[in-house]
Structure formats: C-alpha cells, structure tokens
Amino acid sequence: MTRAQKAWRKLLIAAEISHYRLYDCRHSFASKLANTCGIPLKVVSDLLGYSSIAMTEIYSHKSESKMADATIYILTYNCADLK
C-alpha cells in the first residue's frame, strides 16, 4: 500500500466513511463540472489530464432535461438562422 493509499484510508476512517475510492472524488469532480456547471468536455478533459476527449465523455451523463433545454433553445432562437 502506498503512502497516498494509507493517507486516504486514514482520512476515511477519521471521517467515518466507508467504501469510497479516491477515484470517486475524481469522478464526482468531473461530473459536477460537466453536468452541473456546464463546463465544456474539452476543458474537463484537460483538467483531468486526458489526451483525448473520449475518456471524458463518461462524465457527461445524457439526460432528458438537457435534450429538452437544447430543443427550447433552438426553437427560441429561430431555427431559420441555422441554415
């Protein structure tokens, strides 16, 4: 076990948290940026240190509300302008 792993385990014990991986923090961070804050996936990808945006796409959870928002945006801002 590395020093980082030991420190993480100690932190979880002190906080009385079980079954939470360091990776879970990374996933939560990326998901919040992409889905809650609306940060572009390319920026999230750069922050995570990925060389490709493909790995970052797992953090962009598609939702019905996002598709509805996009549809409303297109209808509101005149589709004729998109030609």
C-alpha positions in Angstrom: 0.0 0.0 0.0 1.4 3.4 -1.0 1.6 6.4 1.3 -1.3 8.0 -0.6 -3.4 5.0 -0.1 -2.6 4.9 3.6 -3.4 8.6 4.0 -6.7 8.1 2.1 -7.7 5.1 4.3 -6.8 7.2 7.4 -8.9 10.1 6.2 -11.9 7.8 5.5 -11.6 6.2 9.0 -11.4 9.6 10.6 -14.5 10.8 8.7 -16.4 7.6 9.3 -16.8 7.0 5.6 -16.7 3.5 4.1 -16.5 2.3 0.5 -15.3 5.5 -1.1 -12.4 5.4 -3.5 -10.1 8.2 -4.4 -11.3 7.7 -8.0 -14.8 8.5 -6.8 -13.6 12.0 -5.9 -12.2 12.4 -9.4 -15.5 11.1 -11.0 -17.6 13.5 -8.8 -15.4 16.4 -9.7 -15.6 15.8 -13.4 -19.4 15.0 -13.4 -20.2 18.2 -11.5 -18.1 20.3 -13.8 -19.6 18.8 -16.9 -23.2 18.4 -15.8 -23.9 21.0 -13.1 -21.5 23.8 -14.0 -21.8 23.3 -17.8 -18.0 23.3 -18.3 -17.2 22.1 -21.9 -15.9 18.5 -22.0 -12.7 19.6 -23.6 -11.9 21.8 -20.6 -12.8 18.9 -18.2 -10.6 16.6 -20.2 -7.7 19.0 -20.0 -8.2 19.4 -16.2 -8.2 15.6 -15.8 -5.0 15.3 -17.9 -6.6 13.1 -20.6 -5.1 13.3 -24.1 -8.4 12.5 -25.7 -11.9 13.8 -25.0 -13.2 10.2 -25.4 -12.4 9.3 -21.9 -14.1 12.4 -20.6 -17.4 11.6 -22.3 -18.3 9.1 -19.5 -18.7 12.1 -17.2 -21.3 13.7 -19.4 -24.5 11.9 -18.4 -27.1 12.5 -21.1 -30.4 13.4 -19.7 -33.9 14.2 -21.0 -33.8 17.6 -19.4 -30.6 18.6 -21.3 -32.2 17.5 -24.6 -35.3 19.5 -23.7 -33.2 22.5 -22.9 -31.4 22.2 -26.3 -34.8 21.9 -28.1 -36.2 25.0 -26.4 -33.0 27.0 -27.1 -33.2 26.1 -30.8 -36.9 27.0 -31.0 -36.4 30.2 -29.1 -33.5 31.5 -31.2 -35.2 30.9 -34.6 -34.2 27.7 -36.5 -34.1 29.8 -39.7 -30.8 31.3 -38.5 -29.2 27.9 -38.5 -29.4 27.4 -42.3 
